[in-house]
Amino acid sequence: EVVDAGNRRRCGTRADGTRRWWGHGEVPVGGPQSVQQLSVGGDRLCVIDELGGLTCWTHVDTALDGLQPVLTVEGPFAAVRAGDVLTCALTGDQEVRCWDHDEESFDVPGGRFVDLAAASWHACGITEPGRLSCWGDDRFAAVTIPPDEAWYAGASP
């Protein structure tokens, strides 16, 4: 992916491989030049590098004077979804790992997943058998799954 948009920020990869982060100004993003995927959520930007490693950055301060790496995890990861607070990644073995705003690991269900999404304090994923699973904060019934629904998983990430 070469572009993604979050709640307050956007990130894109230029033809020369450099990434720019913008919203209330434009900020250059360091890190690996070769990126498999990027995801923006809130004030967070996460990328998976060519070796499958995961790095996330956030703003140093509101003056937009740069981004500071806040999470670096060795892979391999196949996909990343950055929410406003929660960031989740799909491993090469199709397992899900998540981190909260303090970069602490977040409890997730076991199993093999083919797709996932992250929001503020909750995330959802579609398991290999095609079942929906959600976890995290259940405010507003965010992780309560409607009964007897069929779920479609598009192409694997």
Secondary structure by P-SEA (a helix, b strand, c coil): ccccccccbbbbbccccbbbbbccbbbbbbcccccccccccccbbbbbcccbbbbbbcccccccccccccbbbbcccccccccccbbbbbccccbbbbbcccccbbbbbbcccccccccccbbbbbcccbbbbbbccccccccccccbbbbbbcccc
